[in-house]
């Protein structure tokens, strides 16, 4: 379901700035930082404040509409949950990111439930290590 529809359904106002944050989140296939979203917002609303971006992203995370990930460079990035269910292998040395199919993680999720009685949120996961080129 669209973030804007979900926000309306839950009684939140759809301010132009909030709509632009949601649109920016949906406009990318991968992840986007708050600063990148702010840059897009600032083009149309020069008096916008980055705190608006962070508040909106926090609201979207609380409502389960957005996910946050930090891929080893100290920058939080976001994506719409509608683009969720994808995972990454991230090289600590060169920064290469490899998409990991969800099916590869099913055995881990099952093992966590069976062996530890722990139901993990496997909707978005990043694993850090070394890619094949950096292992040599």
Buried (B, 14 or more C-beta within 10 A) or exposed (E): EEBBEBBEEEEBEEEEBBBBBBBBBBEBEEBBBBEBBBBBBBEEBEEBEBEBBBBBBEBBBEBEBBBBBEBBEEEBBBBBBEBBEBBBBBBEEEEBBEEBEBEEBEEEBEEBEEEEEEEEEBEBBBEEEBBEEEEE
